[in-house]
C-alpha cells in the first residue's frame, strides 16, 4: 500500500443506504435482493449515522434506528488510504462510510478493500 493511494481508489462505490426511520422489513428486502453484508443508515438529509447488518435485522423492532450500530466517523474519498487503514485498525472498524464534500455517502471502505490493495 503506497502513500499515494486514496480511499477513492479502493473503496466500493455506490454503497446501498437505508433511512433510519424505515421499517426493519425494508432492510431485510435490500439484503435479500442485493446480497450485501452491510447497509449505511442515513438521516433524512442523506448523512450517514450508522450501519446495519443482516444479523441486526433479525431483531424485531419498529425501525432500523432501533437496531443499527452508530458510528463515530466517516472519511472523505480523497483521504490517503494509509490514514483510513490506521483509523480502521485502531478504531476497530471493519467498514468506514466514504463521503463527498457535502457529507453524503458515496461508497464504503471495507477491511477487505484495504487488504486487497496491499
N, C-alpha and C positions, 0 to 999 in steps of 0.2 A: 504494500500500500504506500503510495507516494504522497508527499505533502500537497502536490498539485491537484490531486483528485478531490472532487467536491461531492457532497451528498447527492446533488442532481445527477452525477454521472453513474451512480449505482442504485439509487432508490427505485422502488416500484412506483411508477406513476399511476394516477387515477385510483387512489385508494377509495374504496366504497365507504360511504358515510350514512349515518342514520341520525335522526334528530333525537335528542334526549327525551323529549316528551312523547315520542312514538311508542305504541304498544309493543310489548315483547314479541308478539307474533310477526311483526314486520321484520325484525332482525332474524327470526327463525327462517322466514321465507328467503331473505337475502342469502343467508348461509347455505340453504338447500339449493338455491338456484345458481349460485356463483362459486360454490366450493372454495371459499376463502376461510382464513383462520382468525381474522380479526377485522373489526369494523371501527372506524373512527366515529365517536359520538360528538356531534356538533350542537351548538346552541342555535337559536333562531336566526343569528347573523352569519351562520356558517363557520364560526370559530370553533376549533377543536377544544373539547373539555374532558375527553376520556376515551377509553377503548371498551369494547365489549367483545367477548369470545363466545364460541358455541357453548362452552361449559356454563358461562354466565346465564345464558338464556334458557337453560334447563330449569331455572328457578321460576316459580310463579310470582309475578309482580305486575302491577298495573302498567309500568312504563320502564323504558330502557334505563332512565336515570337512576332507577332503584337497584339495578344490578351491575351497572358499569363500574369500571375502575377509573377513577380520576387520575390524570397525570399532571406532573409538575412542570413539564417543559415540552417545547417543540423546537424544531430547528429550521432556519431558512435554508432553501435549496442551495445557496452559494456557500454554506458552511463547509470548511475543509473536512474531508472525511475522517481524518485522524482525530480531529476535535470531537466530532459526533461519536466516533467509536469509543473514545475515552469517557464521554458522558454516559454512554450506554453501559460500559463496564462498571464504572464507579457508582452509577445510579441504580444498577440492577435492572435496566430496561431491556426487554427483548425487541421492542419496537419504539420508534420515535416518529411522530407525525412530522411531515415536512410541509412548511407553509410558504405562501407567497408574501409579497410586500404588504398585503392587506391583512395578513394573519389567517387566510383561508387555506384549508388543506389542499395540497396539490399532489401528495404522494405519501409514501411511508418508507422509512428506512428500517429494515429488519436486521437482526443479528446474522441471518443467512446471507443477506446482501453484503454485509461487511466481510464475512468470511470468504465469500466468493470473489471478492476484489483483491484478496491477498495473493 
